[in-house]
């Protein structure tokens, strides 16, 4: 019996923030995968090792978590005033689909670094020493991200002393600016708050009715008070991910929130849209011990936030959800703002399972609509491996 040989595709395995994924230049993909469609999805599924009924992704590059089942495709930008077009694919672990509905804020930190190293940025825009400002077009959501990438002796600087909770080792700091982060196309016809309210009563049949802030900023997110769900906001992954009933409850809440936000038309569509929206719960500051064993004091943070991604509690915080947190915290009356003390603010430090994170955002009202021009936070990024990935030639 004849067998199809493996093919090899240039790729780079990178950590960005508290996530990692496989990065490709669009031009390096097989021709059939250079355009959106079934071939591209099949290729990325095989690269990552999905769908895997064992939930391990042993036969691929994925790490069997939402933070490590990720792919990125980059190309020189076709848009004016941008350097690179960035497309993110969240690969389902146990199901045969790639979710293209949102961005990955953590991997956004690695986009500028990859783009410079891959020659996708005009060399004239990269200083020999200093900071390169890379203008990124985030193609999934149609937004601009500005990445400030440190450069030393003409090359991307990856090592440094910047520490990020959720990442074991220090690295070079990469500042990200998420420009005009509120959604324009999905849910609400461009409104940051798709229902028109800062707080809604979200009815979830069989579960309950909860106060919720439904926001489109960074990524569509459903915020609920922790105590309304029976939690304290100090939970670590084991408290949620080891409880099948809790996970099922959160998925039901997420589905009804997606429907209320106008992201789906029928509840059964939520299963094919795992990446968005996110669901998170917030609480006032309290002492807790992070997953690393680090003691977090109530005085270290403005509020506590726990968020779920791809059906599981995230080990730290998704970058896009951090943008949503910073944006909501800047708007008086949201559940996030109230948990943070209900005061006006342009930055917030929140506690998550791995530690703390600071994100800045300034909100203003224009013609009765809330507007946030940009959200700012710092992450880090590093190349873990580069070369080729191999997949069977008949896999896509």
Secondary structure, 3 states (H helix, E strand, C coil): CCCCCEEEEEEEEEEECCEEEEEEEHHHCCHHHCCCCHHHHHHHHHHHCCCCCCCCCCCCCCCCCCCCCEEEEEEECCCCCCCEEEEEEEECCCCCCEECCCCCCCCHHHHHHHHHHCCCCCHHHCCCCEEEEEEEEECCCCEEEEEEEEEECCEECCCCCECCCCCCCCECEEEEEEECCECCCCCHHHCCCCCCCCCEEEEECCCEEEEEEEEEECCEEEEEEHHHHCCCCCCCHHHHHCCHHHHHHHHHHHHHHHHHHCCCCCHHHHHHCCCCCEEEEEECCCCEECCCCCEECHHHCCEEEEEEECCEECCCCCHHHHHHHHHHHCCCCCHHHHHCCCCCCCEEEEEECCEEEEEEEEEEEECCEEEEEEEEEEEEEEEEEEEEEEEECCCC
